[in-house]
Amino acid sequence: MSFNSANLFSVEEVRNTYAFVVPEFQRGYAWNRDQWLALWDDVEGTAARPDAQHYGGTIMLAERGADSGDVDLVDGQQRMTSISLMLAALGADGIPIVFRNNEPLQTYYNYHALNQKSLGPSLKQHASYYAKNIADAAAFFAERAAALADDDARQKLVAVLQHRFKLFVLGVHKDFDIHVAFETINNR
């Protein structure tokens, strides 16, 4: 596989560097309680060790065009969606992600991760299995956040997630067929 870059970034650096677009060939949001709990535990465990950093996994990106700052999120959509939902539940800004040609997922994501509560009336008309998973993840993280002692505890986890949680970002070379990468990743 041909990469044009490979870097380790904090979640905040990733957020400030890239504008994510999830291609329509990606499956919807499929993480469940086991993955949400593992993410939550990783962040809490890192917070318990003041100088620790945590490797949060890999995301694979492909440039969308020379004039666009957008990148296709070829691999890591589940991870980035979950991180964003957790940030929102803790009272921070979620990470903007565009789900290309997937209005149900976009509506649920914007409502739960980006706090666009005006979309509330649209949720029922855009229901899907994957959209329900976003709602369930948001409820899981909200319940966990509400159980924390106070706002300082929530802000501590936000800081850990934004600055000490590291993602390995692989940039796929522009001439590489991302469909091949996607199929290879998902057929193993």
Salt bridges, closest charged atoms under 4 A:
GLU24 OE1 - ARG100 NE 3.61
ASP42 OD2 - HIS54 NE2 3.28
ASP70 OD2 - ARG64 NH1 3.86
ASP72 OD1 - ARG64 NE 3.18
ASP72 OD1 - ARG100 NH2 2.65
GLU103 OE2 - HIS126 NE2 3.29
ASP136 OD2 - LYS132 NZ 2.80
ASP151 OD1 - ARG154 NE 3.81
ASP175 OD2 - HIS173 ND1 3.78
ASP177 OD1 - HIS179 ND1 3.19
